[in-house]
Every structure is written in structure tokens, then in C-alpha cells.
Amino acid sequence: MDEKEKNKKFYEAAYNFLRDESSQNGIDENCIKLYLSPISSEKLTLNHIYYQLAFSAQNRQQSNNVIGGAIGGVEKLGKVLGWFDVNFVRNEFGNDDSKLLGAIQSTFIELKDINQDKKGLWPQYCRSLLSGAEYLSSFKDGKAFVDFVNRYHKDDQELDKLPELIEEKVFGFGIALACDFLKELGFVRYAKPDVHIKDILSAYGFISGGESDLEILNKLQSMAEDAGVSCYAFDKVLWLIGSGKFYKHGIKINGTKDGFMQNAKSFLENH
């Protein structure tokens, strides 16, 4: 069996496993498909784009419980960030992350005792918010940002350069977070090489474990193309298996990742 066929069979095996495991927990195939269809990037506003940046930024070092989890969701930060208005944030806080953190603490009493050390998660998150606002403010509006991204997204030779550019512009963003930010805005040729996806690909022998995030992104793009699905859909299937988090339905399934990885030996013997 050649590599293309193996990649296709792997995706089919992953999708079927997810479907079967999910059905035992009240998630049918139509529900799964809701996770495989991204939003449309055509009518994105700059506010929505900045919100997504703020949402992706909390995933740095798996800090979402400390950030969004502590205040009931990142969307609550709209009270401080002018409802995710990048120009408001720039005018109000500039590059003063201490001032932003103070405003957040004043708004959310539950954060009054958080670690204010520069290496703490909240201070670093504030730096991500401010550098993100600075970067996005260079675009006139959401359409300008979408047009800019599409110059990379639609060009095979330039596709991988955009995550690197965002990594340079936004504090705390590596390739993985940059890709997460882009894919959740509807740019379906990107996938996030997170720990779940790395573990699964390693167990099935598709990566050795020493690859960079950019190399793993390239691998995911190639595998998705061979499977005849978007990189976004390929990512979501593996992520749902890995995390078990059906966030749109408020359901968490335990053990799916281990269960799927236990099938690796059988898959490799037959393919």
C-alpha cells in the first residue's frame, strides 16, 4: 500500500473510531459533522478576529483553565477590551501590560490574588493581548485582514510563511497557536499540531517525535490532501479523539485517545 492510500485509510479509521465512540455517548454522526465545518471567513470583523486571537492565546502552556476558566470564558474580557476593539485597546493600554492586568483585576474580583510576576500566566497573557491588538490594528478592517491571509492561504508556496509571521508579531504565539488562530477563523488549510495530534501521529508511526511544529503541519496538510478532506477537518477528528471534548454539546468523553492509540499496532500490521 502506498503512502497516499495509507493516509486515506488512517483518516477513515480515525473518523470511524470517533463516530463509534461518540455514538455511545449521545453524539451522532450529524453532530460530529458540526465540528468539521468551519466558520466562513468572508464576513469576519476585526473585533471577531481579535476575539479569536484572545481565545487562542489562552491555550499557551495549556493555560485556558487559568485564563478563561477563571472568569467564565474569554468573551467576558470584552468588558475590559472595548468588546475586542483593537483601537480601543491600543489607545487605552498601549503596551502597558501591567495597566491592562490591573484593569482586568478591577473588573473580576476573583482575580485579585493572581500571580503578577512577569513570568505568570496572566501577565504573559496580557502581553499577548496587547501585541495582538498592535498587530491587528495595522489592518483597516476585517476584510483587509482576510484578504491579507488569503494571499498566503491560497498560495502553496507561501502557505507556511504566515504562521511564522504571526509568531513574530504576537507575543507567546508559536507555530501551533498561530495555526489554531487561523484555522478557527475559517482558513481550512491550517491545523494545530498540539499534544493530542502529536501523540496520535507518533503512535501510528507518521512522525518520529523530533519534528518541528512546522514539519508536523506540513505532514498534516499532506495527509489531509491524500484523505480528500480539509486540513481543518483532519485536525478536528484527531483533536476530538485526543481530547474527548465535544464543546458544542457540553460533553466530555474519557479514554478515546488511549483507545484509538491501542489500535495502532493492528493498523500498522495491516497497512
C-alpha positions as CSV (number, residue, x, y, z in Angstrom):
1,M,0.0,0.0,0.0
2,D,1.4,3.4,-1.0
3,E,1.6,6.4,1.3
4,K,-1.4,8.1,-0.1
5,E,-3.6,5.1,0.4
6,K,-2.2,4.6,3.9
7,N,-3.1,8.3,4.8
8,K,-6.6,7.8,3.4
9,K,-7.1,4.6,5.4
10,F,-5.8,6.2,8.6
11,Y,-8.3,9.1,8.3
12,E,-11.1,6.6,7.7
13,A,-10.1,4.6,10.7
14,A,-9.9,7.7,12.9
15,Y,-13.3,9.0,11.7
16,N,-15.0,5.6,12.2
17,F,-13.5,5.3,15.6
18,L,-14.7,8.7,16.6
19,R,-18.2,8.0,15.2
20,D,-18.5,4.7,17.0
21,E,-17.2,6.0,20.4
22,S,-19.3,9.1,20.2
23,S,-22.5,7.3,19.4
24,Q,-22.2,5.5,22.7
25,N,-22.3,8.9,24.4
26,G,-25.2,10.5,22.7
27,I,-23.2,12.2,19.8
28,D,-24.5,11.0,16.4
29,E,-22.8,11.5,13.1
30,N,-24.7,14.6,12.3
31,C,-23.3,16.1,15.5
32,I,-19.8,15.2,14.6
33,K,-20.1,17.0,11.2
34,L,-20.9,20.2,13.1
35,Y,-17.3,20.1,14.3
36,L,-15.9,19.5,10.9
37,S,-17.4,22.6,9.2
38,P,-15.5,25.9,10.0
39,I,-17.0,29.3,10.1
40,S,-16.8,31.4,6.9
41,S,-14.0,33.9,6.8
42,E,-15.8,36.1,4.3
43,K,-17.6,38.5,6.7
44,L,-15.2,38.5,9.7
45,T,-15.0,41.7,11.6
46,L,-11.8,42.9,13.2
47,N,-13.5,42.5,16.6
48,H,-14.2,38.9,15.9
49,I,-10.7,38.3,14.7
50,Y,-9.3,39.9,17.9
51,Y,-11.6,37.8,20.0
52,Q,-10.3,34.6,18.3
53,L,-6.7,35.8,18.9
54,A,-7.6,36.2,22.6
55,F,-9.2,32.8,22.7
56,S,-6.2,31.1,21.0
57,A,-3.7,33.0,23.2
58,Q,-5.1,31.3,26.4
59,N,-4.1,27.9,25.0
60,R,-0.4,28.8,25.6
61,Q,1.0,26.3,28.0
62,Q,-2.5,24.8,28.4
63,S,-3.5,27.9,30.5
64,N,-7.1,28.0,29.4
65,N,-8.3,26.9,32.9
66,V,-6.3,29.8,34.5
67,I,-7.4,32.4,32.0
68,G,-10.9,31.7,30.5
69,G,-11.8,29.2,33.1
70,A,-11.2,31.7,36.0
71,I,-13.7,34.3,34.7
72,G,-16.3,32.2,32.9
73,G,-14.9,32.5,29.4
74,V,-12.6,34.7,27.4
75,E,-15.6,36.5,26.0
76,K,-16.1,38.2,29.4
77,L,-12.9,40.2,28.8
78,G,-14.9,42.2,26.3
79,K,-15.8,44.4,29.3
80,V,-12.2,45.5,29.6
81,L,-11.1,45.3,25.9
82,G,-13.8,47.5,24.5
83,W,-15.7,44.4,23.2
84,F,-12.5,43.4,21.4
85,D,-11.9,46.7,19.7
86,V,-8.2,46.8,18.8
87,N,-8.0,50.6,18.6
88,F,-9.7,51.0,22.0
89,V,-7.1,48.6,23.5
90,R,-4.2,50.4,21.9
91,N,-5.5,53.8,23.0
92,E,-6.4,52.7,26.5
93,F,-3.4,50.5,27.3
94,G,-0.7,50.9,24.7
95,N,2.0,48.4,25.5
96,D,1.5,48.6,29.3
97,D,0.6,45.0,30.3
98,S,0.6,46.0,34.0
99,K,-2.1,48.6,33.3
100,L,-4.2,46.0,31.4
101,L,-3.8,43.4,34.1
102,G,-4.9,46.0,36.7
103,A,-8.0,46.8,34.7
104,I,-8.8,43.1,34.5
105,Q,-8.3,42.6,38.2
106,S,-10.6,45.6,38.9
107,T,-13.3,44.1,36.8
108,F,-13.0,40.5,38.0
109,I,-12.8,40.2,41.8
110,E,-11.9,36.5,41.5
111,L,-8.6,37.6,40.1
112,K,-7.5,39.9,42.9
113,D,-4.8,37.5,44.2
114,I,-3.4,36.2,40.9
115,N,0.4,35.9,40.3
116,Q,1.6,39.3,39.0
117,D,5.1,38.2,38.3
118,K,6.1,38.9,34.7
119,K,6.5,35.1,34.2
120,G,3.0,34.4,35.5
121,L,0.3,33.2,33.1
122,W,-1.9,36.3,33.4
123,P,0.9,38.9,32.8
124,Q,2.1,36.9,29.8
125,Y,-1.4,36.6,28.5
126,C,-1.8,40.4,28.8
127,R,1.3,40.8,26.7
128,S,-0.3,38.6,24.1
129,L,-3.4,40.7,24.1
130,L,-1.5,43.9,23.6
131,S,0.8,42.7,20.9
132,G,-2.1,41.1,19.2
133,A,-4.0,44.4,19.2
134,E,-1.0,46.2,17.9
135,Y,-0.6,43.7,15.1
136,L,-4.3,43.7,14.1
137,S,-4.6,47.5,14.2
138,S,-2.4,47.6,11.1
139,F,-5.4,46.3,9.1
140,K,-8.2,48.7,8.2
141,D,-11.0,46.2,8.9
142,G,-11.8,42.5,8.9
143,K,-11.9,42.3,5.1
144,A,-8.4,43.7,4.9
145,F,-7.1,41.0,7.3
146,V,-8.9,38.3,5.4
147,D,-7.6,39.5,2.1
148,F,-4.1,39.5,3.6
149,V,-4.4,36.0,4.9
150,N,-5.8,34.7,1.7
151,R,-2.6,35.8,-0.2
152,Y,-0.9,33.1,1.9
153,H,-3.7,30.7,2.3
154,K,-4.3,30.3,-1.5
155,D,-0.6,30.1,-2.4
156,D,1.1,26.7,-2.0
157,Q,4.5,28.3,-1.9
158,E,3.5,30.9,0.7
159,L,1.1,28.9,2.9
160,D,3.5,28.1,5.7
161,K,5.1,31.5,6.0
162,L,2.0,33.2,7.6
163,P,2.2,31.2,10.9
164,E,5.9,32.2,11.2
165,L,5.0,35.9,10.6
166,I,2.3,35.8,13.3
167,E,4.7,34.1,15.6
168,E,7.0,37.1,15.2
169,K,4.2,39.6,15.7
170,V,2.2,38.2,18.6
171,F,3.9,37.5,22.0
172,G,3.5,33.9,23.1
173,F,2.4,32.6,19.8
174,G,4.4,29.8,18.3
175,I,3.5,28.0,15.2
176,A,0.9,25.9,16.9
177,L,-1.1,28.8,18.4
178,A,-0.8,30.8,15.1
179,C,-2.3,27.9,13.3
180,D,-5.0,27.5,15.8
181,F,-5.9,31.2,15.4
182,L,-6.0,30.9,11.6
183,K,-7.9,27.6,11.4
184,E,-10.6,28.8,13.8
185,L,-11.2,31.8,11.6
186,G,-12.1,29.5,8.7
187,F,-8.7,29.1,7.0
188,V,-9.0,25.4,6.5
189,R,-5.5,24.6,5.2
190,Y,-4.1,25.1,8.7
191,A,-4.1,22.7,11.6
192,K,-2.8,22.9,15.1
193,P,0.0,20.4,15.9
194,D,-1.0,20.1,19.5
195,V,0.0,17.4,22.0
196,H,-3.0,15.2,21.2
197,I,-2.3,15.2,17.5
198,K,1.4,14.6,18.0
199,D,0.8,11.6,20.3
200,I,-1.6,10.0,17.9
201,L,0.6,10.5,14.8
202,S,3.6,9.2,16.7
203,A,1.7,6.1,17.9
204,Y,0.8,5.3,14.3
205,G,4.3,5.9,13.0
206,F,3.6,9.0,10.9
207,I,6.1,11.1,12.9
208,S,9.1,10.2,15.0
209,G,8.7,12.8,17.7
210,G,11.6,15.0,16.7
211,E,9.8,17.1,14.1
212,S,9.2,20.8,14.4
213,D,5.6,22.1,14.6
214,L,6.0,23.4,11.0
215,E,7.1,20.0,9.8
216,I,4.1,18.4,11.5
217,L,1.8,21.0,10.0
218,N,3.2,20.0,6.6
219,K,2.6,16.4,7.4
220,L,-1.0,17.1,8.4
221,Q,-1.6,19.1,5.2
222,S,-0.3,16.2,3.1
223,M,-2.3,13.6,4.9
224,A,-5.5,15.6,4.7
225,E,-5.0,16.1,1.0
226,D,-4.5,12.3,0.5
227,A,-7.6,11.6,2.6
228,G,-9.6,14.1,0.4
229,V,-10.6,16.3,3.4
230,S,-9.6,19.7,4.6
231,C,-6.7,20.1,7.0
232,Y,-9.3,21.6,9.4
233,A,-11.5,18.5,9.3
234,F,-8.5,16.2,9.7
235,D,-7.3,18.3,12.7
236,K,-10.8,18.2,14.3
237,V,-11.2,14.5,14.0
238,L,-7.8,13.8,15.7
239,W,-8.4,16.5,18.3
240,L,-11.8,15.2,19.3
241,I,-10.3,11.7,19.7
242,G,-7.4,13.1,21.7
243,S,-9.3,15.5,24.0
244,G,-12.8,13.9,24.1
245,K,-14.2,17.4,24.4
246,F,-17.4,17.9,22.4
247,Y,-17.6,21.5,23.5
248,K,-20.6,22.4,21.4
249,H,-22.6,19.8,23.3
250,G,-21.1,20.1,26.7
251,I,-19.9,16.5,26.7
252,K,-16.5,15.1,27.7
253,I,-15.7,11.5,26.7
254,N,-12.8,9.9,28.6
255,G,-10.4,7.4,27.2
256,T,-10.9,7.9,23.5
257,K,-7.2,8.8,22.9
258,D,-5.9,5.8,24.6
259,G,-8.4,3.6,22.9
260,F,-7.5,4.8,19.5
261,M,-3.8,4.6,20.1
262,Q,-4.2,1.0,21.2
263,N,-5.4,0.2,17.7
264,A,-2.1,1.5,16.2
265,K,-0.3,-1.9,16.2
266,S,-3.2,-3.6,14.3
267,F,-3.4,-0.7,11.8
268,L,0.4,-0.8,11.1
269,E,0.4,-4.6,10.7
270,N,-2.4,-4.4,8.1
271,H,-1.2,-1.3,6.3
